[in-house]
Amino acid sequence: MCVEVGAGEGILTSRLATLFSEVIAYEIDANLAGRLAARVAGRPNVRVVLSDFLAARPPSRPFQVVGNAPFSLTAPIVEWCLHASKMTAATLITQLEYARKRTGGYGRWTQLTVSTWPVFGWQLAGTIARTEFRPMPRVDAGILRLTRRAQPLVSPARQAAYRRLVQAGFSGVGGSVQASLRRSYPPEHVAAACGEAGVDRRTIVAYVSPDQWVQIFHALEGRVRRPADRRAVRGSAADQQR
């Protein structure tokens, strides 16, 4: 099943109809939606929806997202995809700069990419010159690919803890990743975890790769028990003694 965002006149929709058993094509412009409906009239597996994709409820069964939406809507569309529990993959045409930024193309990594890395892989799957579009945009485009991992790199029960770690690292306090994390975790554990992940003590937060963040988290998990966890362990032991 495929959900298309910003289907326009249906040029891409027609191709998607040959690849998926069901296509739901969203288009918010009534004139474009009319032309889209006419183009796919002979394709019973395509349903045209005249509505705002961002207001749509995600399907309750596995689906993919494909889209060539306005560049100004990239961020909310990506957020929608990340929060759709049944979405398996998304292929989105975005500004090339956005796609590079989210996939480490400048040697730096964003908090959004790092935070979601245990669940989603981010990939720059290709580029499209601006001259290929009509009307022509001012910048080139990138093909951003989001893929839900078959097995998350962090267990679902610990993903909130992982996000807290990343938030602490990207807090902007301390400069280096070690200096930032030492404000929330024991310094000796932070130093050991970063060493295991191959992260130098002077490395700036944005230059730590997502895989290194996951390594740091697992290394810290093996060393640090939060106070709430310790209370839970003591409470469980006390219950067993009663």
Secondary structure, 3 states (H helix, E strand, C coil): CEEEECCCCCHHHHHHHCCCCCEEEEECCHHHHHHHHHHCCCCCCEEEEECCHHHCCCCCCCEEEEECCCHHHHHHHHHHHHCCCCEEEEEEEEEHHHHHHHCCCCCCCCHHHHHHCCCEEEEEEEEECHHHCCCCCCCCEEEEEEEECCCCCCCHHHHHHHHHHHHHHCCCCCCEHHHHHCCCCCHHHHHHHHHHCCCCCCCEHHHCCHHHHHHHHHHHHCCCCCHHHHHHHHHHHHHHHC
